[in-house]
Amino acid sequence: MNVLATLTLTVGLAGGAVAGGAILLSSGPLADTKQSSLTDDSWFVTTIAGSGAVDYQSGYRDAAAGAAEFSGLSALAIAPDGTAYLSDSGNRRIRSLSADRAAVSTFAGSGDEGVADGAAASASFVLPGGLLVGPNAELYISDSGGHRIRIAFPSGDVITLAGGGDTGLAGGGFQDGATDTARFDLPAGLAFDRDGKLLVADKNNHAIRVVTPDGQVTTLAGGPTLHGHVDGPLAQARFSAPVAVAVSSDGSIYVLEHGNNALRVIRPDLSVHTLLGGGPPCGAPADCADSARTLNYASGMAIGPDGAIYIADRTRILRVLDSGADVTVVAGTSESEFRDGSPGGFLDAVDIVVADDGSLIVVDAGASRVRLVEERP
């Protein structure tokens, strides 16, 4: 079934091009001459969903938002109507937080481990990860442990869009081609490019994959034998364990990597640059406190309407402006802690989205809760 073609994708972004310049081929990031601001105390953190133990495995309970329980939250996405969808990986389900943020319910998944398609209530997942809402309110799901890309439709049906093979950590593969024969290895973050093609951060293949509307899977960059940290022309660039992708209004593709602990960008001129990180994690809280430019295996990011990139960097939320020239910690600290207020505290912030009102919704996996970060006067 050629699902992408039949969905009539309408996710094109505003056109434009980035001014070109000399392409530099390097084996890592450039020397850091950019500036960072460590804190911005105009942001305030509150908890909007989750209860129970403040750890990764609180439980499973559909209820009012403040009484709901999760286990292993890993990703979220917001639909046009304001509903927030959550990958509840430990419970092998997709949960939903109502648009008024009053209640949590189960959207898809029986809780059984598997890759069964069908009605949402009986469909199964292995380890649901990255989420993306499509133009017709369908929900794209990276079933990381199943090495598949799944779709849950508003009608209540779940199908497999691409991928196959065995499940589990040893079940991944690497193969381009038709969606039913293509193979992934721990697919993670998802995004649409300007042409409506689906981008997949294929973590264990160290690659950025593409699912086209005509039902083909191709590789944009990287590959299982091509991992590393190399900037320059796209054909020569190397990535390592990409976990998130996002596309800006000019068509630039931003990539977060665990292997390189870096924020990279693929420009429309097909050159690759390192914007942030690229070295070892800051590790000790004291080290993190000294720099907003060193990442700590960040897993999630989102781009605001003004072009700002927000990064869920475990215990901190970073805002990146001017292609990495200006980095600010807008919430959280270098300490792993659960605390509302300003600057607030996170145990393990792993994903983030920008709401229509400019506020940030954050998955705090370590607390099994959903957090709200708002800028206040």
Sequence and secondary structure as in RCSB ss.txt:
>XXXX:A:sequence
MNVLATLTLTVGLAGGAVAGGAILLSSGPLADTKQSSLTDDSWFVTTIAGSGAVDYQSGYRDAAAGAAEFSGLSA
LAIAPDGTAYLSDSGNRRIRSLSADRAAVSTFAGSGDEGVADGAAASASFVLPGGLLVGPNAELYISDSGGHRIR
IAFPSGDVITLAGGGDTGLAGGGFQDGATDTARFDLPAGLAFDRDGKLLVADKNNHAIRVVTPDGQVTTLAGGPT
LHGHVDGPLAQARFSAPVAVAVSSDGSIYVLEHGNNALRVIRPDLSVHTLLGGGPPCGAPADCADSARTLNYASG
MAIGPDGAIYIADRTRILRVLDSGADVTVVAGTSESEFRDGSPGGFLDAVDIVVADDGSLIVVDAGASRVRLVEE
RP
>XXXX:A:secstr
  HHHHTT                 BSS      EEE   TTEEEEEEE  SSSSSEEEEE EEGGG EEESEEE
EEE TTS EEEEEGGGTEEEEE TTS EEEEEE  S BS   EETTT  BSSEEEEEE TTS EEEEEGGGTEEE
EE TTSEEEEEEE S  STT    B EETTT B SSEEEEEE TTS EEEEEGGGTEEEEE TTSEEEEEEE TT
  S BBEEGGG B  SEEEEEE TT  EEEEETTTTEEEEE TTSEEEEEEE S    SHHHHHT SSS SS  E
EEE TTS EEEEEBTEEEEEEGGGTEEEEEEE SS   B BSS B S EEEEEE TTS EEEEEGGGTEEEEEEE
  
